Amino acid sequence: MSNRKRYTAEEKIKILRELQEDGKSISQVSEKYGIHPNNIFKWRKQHLEKGVQAFQTKRNDISGKAKVRKILALEEKIKHKDEVIAELAEELLALKKKNSGQL
């Protein structure tokens, strides 16, 4: 698992706005947020070339992994429910056999 911080489009714009409006240097901002200055330069270049759309790309690889994890979790939940149903059915059958002679 990676401990890398991922910034949203809004966070990146906020950081770039701080550079522009507050007149802070890239080194000050990079220290404040713990970002390598090269990332800020890259974000600024992307923003100037493409605007906000540069930061709003979808990560199919991440969403695909999330779907797989969700499917596995749901399958595990179904498996557990099936086990509980089987256990209850066995108990019911045993009770029926036990009580069948008493009627």
C-alpha positions as CSV (number, residue, x, y, z in Angstrom):
1,M,0.0,0.0,0.0
2,S,1.3,3.4,-0.9
3,N,1.4,6.2,1.6
4,R,1.5,8.8,-1.2
5,K,-0.9,11.7,-0.7
6,R,-3.2,12.2,-3.7
7,Y,-4.5,15.7,-4.2
8,T,-8.0,16.4,-5.6
9,A,-8.4,19.0,-8.4
10,E,-9.8,21.4,-5.9
11,E,-6.7,21.0,-3.6
12,K,-4.3,21.5,-6.5
13,I,-6.1,24.7,-7.6
14,K,-6.1,26.0,-4.0
15,I,-2.3,25.4,-3.8
16,L,-1.7,27.1,-7.2
17,R,-4.0,30.0,-6.2
18,E,-1.9,30.4,-3.0
19,L,1.2,30.8,-5.2
20,Q,-0.5,33.4,-7.5
21,E,-2.6,35.4,-5.1
22,D,-0.6,35.4,-2.0
23,G,2.7,35.9,-3.8
24,K,4.4,33.0,-2.0
25,S,7.3,31.2,-3.5
26,I,7.1,27.6,-4.7
27,S,9.5,26.5,-2.0
28,Q,7.3,28.1,0.7
29,V,4.2,26.3,-0.6
30,S,6.0,23.0,-1.1
31,E,7.3,23.1,2.4
32,K,3.8,24.0,3.8
33,Y,2.1,21.1,2.1
34,G,4.9,18.7,2.0
35,I,4.9,18.5,-1.9
36,H,8.0,18.3,-4.0
37,P,8.5,21.5,-6.0
38,N,8.6,19.6,-9.3
39,N,5.0,18.5,-8.7
40,I,3.9,22.1,-8.2
41,F,5.7,23.2,-11.4
42,K,4.0,20.3,-13.3
43,W,0.6,21.2,-11.9
44,R,1.1,24.8,-12.9
45,K,2.1,23.8,-16.4
46,Q,-1.0,21.5,-16.7
47,H,-3.3,24.2,-15.4
48,L,-2.0,26.8,-17.8
49,E,-2.3,24.4,-20.7
50,K,-5.6,22.7,-20.0
51,G,-7.3,24.6,-17.1
52,V,-9.2,22.7,-14.5
53,Q,-9.8,19.7,-16.7
54,A,-6.2,18.8,-16.4
55,F,-6.8,17.7,-12.8
56,Q,-10.1,16.0,-13.3
57,T,-9.0,12.8,-15.0
58,K,-10.6,9.6,-13.9
59,R,-8.4,6.8,-12.7
60,N,-9.8,3.7,-14.2
61,D,-7.2,1.4,-12.6
62,I,-8.2,2.6,-9.1
63,S,-12.0,2.4,-9.8
64,G,-11.5,-1.1,-11.3
65,K,-9.6,-2.3,-8.2
66,A,-12.3,-0.8,-6.0
67,K,-15.0,-2.7,-7.9
68,V,-13.1,-5.9,-7.5
69,R,-12.8,-5.4,-3.8
70,K,-16.5,-4.6,-3.5
71,I,-17.4,-7.8,-5.4
72,L,-15.1,-9.9,-3.3
73,A,-16.6,-8.4,-0.1
74,L,-20.2,-9.1,-1.4
75,E,-19.3,-12.6,-2.3
76,E,-17.9,-13.2,1.1
77,K,-21.1,-11.8,2.7
78,I,-23.3,-14.1,0.5
79,K,-21.1,-17.1,1.5
80,H,-21.6,-16.3,5.2
81,K,-25.3,-15.9,4.8
82,D,-25.5,-19.3,3.0
83,E,-23.6,-20.9,5.9
84,V,-26.1,-19.4,8.4
85,I,-29.1,-20.6,6.3
86,A,-27.6,-24.1,6.1
87,E,-27.1,-24.2,9.8
88,L,-30.6,-23.1,10.5
89,A,-32.0,-25.6,8.1
90,E,-30.1,-28.4,9.8
91,E,-31.5,-27.3,13.2
92,L,-35.0,-27.1,11.8
93,L,-34.7,-30.6,10.4
94,A,-33.4,-32.0,13.7
95,L,-36.2,-30.4,15.6
96,K,-38.8,-31.8,13.1
97,K,-37.3,-35.3,13.5
98,K,-37.3,-35.0,17.3
99,N,-40.9,-33.8,17.5
100,S,-42.4,-36.0,14.8
101,G,-42.9,-38.9,17.2
102,Q,-44.6,-36.8,19.8
103,L,-47.6,-35.8,17.8
